[in-house]
Amino acid sequence: MTVDPETDYWRITHYGFIRDNGPFYYTELAGNFEVSVKITGVYQDLFHQAGLMIRTDDKNWIKTGIEYVDGVQNVSAVVTRDFSDWSVVPRHDSPESIWLKLLRKGDYVEIKYSFDGTKFEMLRLAYFPAKVKAMIGMVAAAPGKKSFDVRFEDFEVTPVK
């Protein structure tokens, strides 16, 4: 896909604005599941981003993936419960692709990432309400003035016990 400029997902913290307008291709599920995807992006502009999102509404969501900041790809997670927070792991080697796994189980979401599709590391464990239907899918954004291209491959959702 080509991600349109002036798109983003963020609520209030630090910047004082709300944005909720990036492309988000999803399915709706209740219960426990794992979702995985491979992402390859041509990140060029500040905050270009692509990854996975799980969400119940515009005030409660988690997004994770690569976010481009000051010329560096960062493995990123934003958890939003009325207000957004943000955590990053800078990658100065600019990996060509990232593989993501998001496990929803009970009242949490576990985020894992890999640069070879085999060895996964945990990025974050975050609260997410149990037993509610959630939207889960591929997300991207280009908050600035430049669009960018991203490819999603092997998107898969698997129920878990």
Secondary structure, DSSP 8 states (H G I E B T S, - for coil): -EE-BS--EEESTTT--EEE-S-EEEEEE-S-EEEEEEEEE---STT-EEEEEEEEETTEEEEEEEEEETTEEEEEEEEEESSEEEEEEEETT--S-EEEEEEEETTEEEEEEESSSSS-EEEEEEE--TTS-EEEEEEEEB-SS--EEEEEEEEEEEE--
